[in-house]
Amino acid sequence: MKRYKKEWYDKRVKQNKIIKTHLINIINQHKESEFPWSSEDLVHLNYEDLFEIAVAAVNKEHEIVLGEGQDWSCGRDGKVSIARYNSINNATYSAGITGCKNKKHILALVYEGIQEKFYYFSFPVSLNEHTVPFDPTTGDPIRYTSRGAQRMWQYYECPTFEDMALIIHQNIT
């Protein structure tokens, strides 16, 4: 029905299901035997919460410490972003990673909906707030422009969720 903006909410339902399923699968793959929630319980959490839990499930050295300006005891904070069209004519398509000010380090999960792919980043807060660019037609990452390599892709992308969560990826400043 038009008055409910069904297309808009159907898109959100689809992307939320994909993100939640992805994170719950990671949690289930890495959780220890005394893990406190069932998959049925996890599905009722926001995907931002699932991201925090998934990182802790993968990286057993650090615990969740919400409310201290960081999400994990390693001093890092987590961000989840979804690529969106950012202009009236859909010429710009990117994932904005915001709310980074006063943080030490960011782990970010970016979901791109055209190709339904996930990307992972680990970067110093010195980058502050920025965007991760994608092609607005294909959803391909824009890794290079006429000015050269895009910094986020070149220096801070992690090949897997596990690499990001374990903080294996070495950042270049």
N, C-alpha and C positions, 0 to 999 in steps of 0.2 A: 504494500500500500504506500502510495506516494507520501502521505502525511507523516509516516514513520521513518522516511529516508531508508527504506529497506536495503537498498544496494550498499549504502555506507556501512550499516551495521553488519550486513552479511560479510563484507570484506573484513571487518574487524573480528568477527567470529572466526572466520577462516584463519587469519594470521595468528590470533591468540591460540587457537587449537594447535597450529603448527609449532609455535614457539614453546608452548607448554609441553607438548608431546616430546619435542626435542630435548628439553631440559629434564623432564621426568625420566626419559630413557637414559640420559647421562647419569642421573642420580642412581637409578636402579642398577646400572652397570658397575658403579663404583662404591655403593653404600656398604657399610660394615654390617655385621649380623645384628647389632643392637640398634640399628637405625630406628628412630622413633615414629616414623609415619609410613602409612601404606600408600600405594599409588593412588588409591581412591581418595585419601585425605589430601595428597599433594595437588590433585587436579583443582582443588578449591582455592589454592593460593594464587596470588598474582604472579605473573612471570618474573617480575623483579625479585620477588621472594625466592622463587625457584632458582633463579640465577645464583643468588647468594648461597643457597643450600647446595647447588650443584658444584660450585667452586670448592666448598668445604668438603663435599663427598669425595672429590678428586684429590684435593690437597689436604691430607690428614694432619699435616704439621700445624695448620692454622685453624683457629676457631672463629665463629661468627661473633662479633662484638658490636652489634648495632648501637647507635646512639652516641658514639664517640668520635664522630667525624670520619669514620671509616667503617667498612663492612666486615673486615677480617683482621685478626690479630697481627698480621704481617704489615699492617698500615695501609693496605690498598682499599680502594672503594670501587664498587661495581656500578656499571651503567648499562642499560639495555636501550637500544635505539632501533627504529624501523625506518627504512628508506621511504621518503615521501616526495611528492611533487611540491616544489617550493615556489612556483610562479603561476600566474593566471593561465598562461598558455602551456603549462607543463614542460617548459624548456629546461628546467633545473630539477634534478632528482638526486637527493642525497639523504644521508642519515646524520642528524645533528646529535652531537654528544655534548650535553650541557650540564650545568651544575657541578663543574669541576673545581671551581674556585675554593681555595682553602683545603684542598685535599693533597695527599702526599703522592699518590700514584693511582692510576685508573686501569681497571680491567674492564673491557667493553665487549659486549656481544651485539653485533649488528645483524638485523634480518633484512634481506632484500626480497621483496615479494614477487617481482616479475618472474624470476628464476627459482624462487623459494629456496634461497641459499643463506647460509650463516657465515659470518666472518668474525674473527676474534682479534682483539687488540690489547696490548699492554703498553702503556705510555706514561711518561712523567707528567705531572700536573703543570709543568712549565708550558705545555701546549695550550692550557686553559680550555676554552670552549671552541669547537670547530666542527667541520662537517667532513663526512666521508662521501666522496662523489661517485655516482653511478651514471651510466648512460640511460637517459630517460626513455629510450625505445626498447633496448634489449635487456637492461638491468645489469649489463657487464660492468665490473669495476673500472673506473677511470683512473688508471695507474700512472698515466703520463699525459702531459699537456704540452703545448708548444714551449712552455717554460721549463720543461723537464719532468722528472719523476715527482709524483705526489708524495709528500713526506709521510703521511699516515700509512700508505701502502708500502712504501720503500723501507721504512725503519721500524714500524710498530706492529705490523700484522703478524699474527701467530698462525702457524699452519693448522693447528687443531685446538679444540677446547681444552684438552688436557695440557698441551704446551702452555697455553695462557694461564690456566689454573695453577699449574706447578711452577709458574714463573721461570720457565726454562728459557724463553725468548730473551735474548740480550738486547736491551735498548741502546740505540746510538743517539746521542743528544746532538 
